[in-house]
């Protein structure tokens, strides 16, 4: 008997009306759901011969919808507190060290795909020699490989554009207006001119808000590229290959999150 749900759709709680300081709770719930999806994906991969293609497509779509749900929620909270999205408290320091603009670098999807493909190809070499394949990521066709390579090239170019935009925005923190404003307020503070500092408060807030707005725009572009990368990769793969890709993605994400938290805990232990 199949353990796979029969429905193609899944309903996720709308998190847009909750306070932004609860994104950590949202993320923890999302991880629980990702764990559940991982169990379903593994079950599907083990029941491959008895699971029909439509059921696999439904499962893949539910997992993809789950990722989209995450980015929709992140976009809503990001409008209220973009700095929290860029310096997340819900990830480990190890994960933070590998962040690219508040999330995973989109090109990692291709490294993950090639790594899993190589592992599965090596695992079924004897079967391939006999003209038999498993239909997993070790069986990527020449056409699929060509499309993946084309997507990767386009992806790297867009990733670079966003990185350059972020670098330019980061450099703007030292533009002439910011340097002049910081000097003006510093001079007033040295003179004990509290009234003058209060007068300049609006300018300071305006300058800081402008920087945050720029960060919001860049984060949205980065998250959009992340989600589009997932969707396009899945579009290239067949259903069972998509199942194996999502298994690898979930295992990597969940284990790195877990290992990173363990490192954080270890570092906080008294010596």
HURA-V873798 format. One record per residue. N is the residue number from 0. RES is the residue in three letters. NEAR is the number of other C-alpha atoms within 12 Angstrom. Layout:
BEGIN
N RES NEAR
N RES NEAR
END
This chain:
BEGIN
0 UNK 9
1 UNK 20
2 UNK 20
3 UNK 31
4 UNK 25
5 UNK 18
6 UNK 16
7 UNK 19
8 UNK 18
9 UNK 22
10 UNK 13
11 UNK 21
12 UNK 17
13 UNK 15
14 UNK 26
15 UNK 24
16 UNK 15
17 UNK 18
18 UNK 18
19 UNK 25
20 UNK 24
21 UNK 22
22 UNK 32
23 UNK 24
24 UNK 18
25 UNK 29
26 UNK 29
27 UNK 19
28 UNK 21
29 UNK 30
30 UNK 26
31 UNK 17
32 UNK 27
33 UNK 31
34 UNK 25
35 UNK 25
36 UNK 35
37 UNK 32
38 UNK 25
39 UNK 33
40 UNK 41
41 UNK 29
42 UNK 27
43 UNK 36
44 UNK 36
45 UNK 21
46 UNK 21
47 UNK 25
48 UNK 15
49 UNK 17
50 UNK 26
51 UNK 19
52 UNK 21
53 UNK 20
54 UNK 30
55 UNK 36
56 UNK 30
57 UNK 29
58 UNK 40
59 UNK 43
60 UNK 29
61 UNK 33
62 UNK 40
63 UNK 34
64 UNK 26
65 UNK 35
66 UNK 33
67 UNK 26
68 UNK 29
69 UNK 35
70 UNK 34
71 UNK 24
72 UNK 33
73 UNK 40
74 UNK 31
75 UNK 25
76 UNK 33
77 UNK 34
78 UNK 27
79 UNK 24
80 UNK 25
81 UNK 30
82 UNK 27
83 UNK 28
84 UNK 38
85 UNK 32
86 UNK 24
87 UNK 27
88 UNK 21
89 UNK 30
90 UNK 34
91 UNK 27
92 UNK 25
93 UNK 21
94 UNK 30
95 UNK 25
96 UNK 19
97 UNK 20
98 UNK 21
99 UNK 29
100 UNK 38
101 UNK 36
102 UNK 33
103 UNK 30
104 UNK 32
105 UNK 40
106 UNK 32
107 UNK 27
108 UNK 35
109 UNK 32
110 UNK 21
111 UNK 28
112 UNK 40
113 UNK 25
114 UNK 21
115 UNK 30
116 UNK 29
117 UNK 19
118 UNK 19
119 UNK 27
120 UNK 26
121 UNK 20
122 UNK 19
123 UNK 22
124 UNK 18
125 UNK 14
126 UNK 17
127 UNK 17
128 UNK 12
129 UNK 10
130 UNK 12
131 UNK 15
132 UNK 21
133 UNK 27
134 UNK 27
135 UNK 33
136 UNK 39
137 UNK 32
138 UNK 32
139 UNK 29
140 UNK 20
141 UNK 12
142 UNK 13
143 UNK 23
144 UNK 22
145 UNK 14
146 UNK 22
147 UNK 29
148 UNK 22
149 UNK 18
150 UNK 29
151 UNK 28
152 UNK 18
153 UNK 21
154 UNK 31
155 UNK 23
156 UNK 17
157 UNK 24
158 UNK 32
159 UNK 22
160 UNK 18
161 UNK 30
162 UNK 25
163 UNK 17
164 UNK 22
165 UNK 29
166 UNK 18
167 UNK 18
168 UNK 23
169 UNK 18
170 UNK 15
171 UNK 21
172 UNK 24
173 UNK 17
174 UNK 16
175 UNK 13
176 UNK 18
177 UNK 23
178 UNK 17
179 UNK 18
180 UNK 25
181 UNK 23
182 UNK 18
183 UNK 22
184 UNK 26
185 UNK 19
186 UNK 17
187 UNK 20
188 UNK 17
189 UNK 13
190 UNK 13
191 UNK 13
192 UNK 16
193 UNK 16
194 UNK 13
195 UNK 19
196 UNK 24
197 UNK 16
198 UNK 15
199 UNK 24
200 UNK 19
201 UNK 15
202 UNK 21
203 UNK 23
204 UNK 17
205 UNK 16
206 UNK 25
207 UNK 21
208 UNK 20
209 UNK 19
210 UNK 26
211 UNK 28
212 UNK 21
213 UNK 27
214 UNK 36
215 UNK 31
216 UNK 23
217 UNK 35
218 UNK 39
219 UNK 32
220 UNK 29
221 UNK 38
222 UNK 34
223 UNK 30
224 UNK 37
225 UNK 34
226 UNK 30
227 UNK 28
228 UNK 34
229 UNK 40
230 UNK 27
231 UNK 26
232 UNK 40
233 UNK 32
234 UNK 23
235 UNK 28
236 UNK 32
237 UNK 25
238 UNK 32
239 UNK 39
240 UNK 36
241 UNK 40
242 UNK 43
243 UNK 41
244 UNK 42
245 UNK 45
246 UNK 36
247 UNK 31
248 UNK 32
249 UNK 34
250 UNK 26
251 UNK 27
252 UNK 26
253 UNK 28
254 UNK 21
255 UNK 22
256 UNK 25
257 UNK 22
258 UNK 20
259 UNK 24
260 UNK 22
261 UNK 19
262 UNK 18
263 UNK 19
264 UNK 15
265 UNK 14
266 UNK 14
267 UNK 11
268 UNK 9
269 UNK 6
270 UNK 5
END
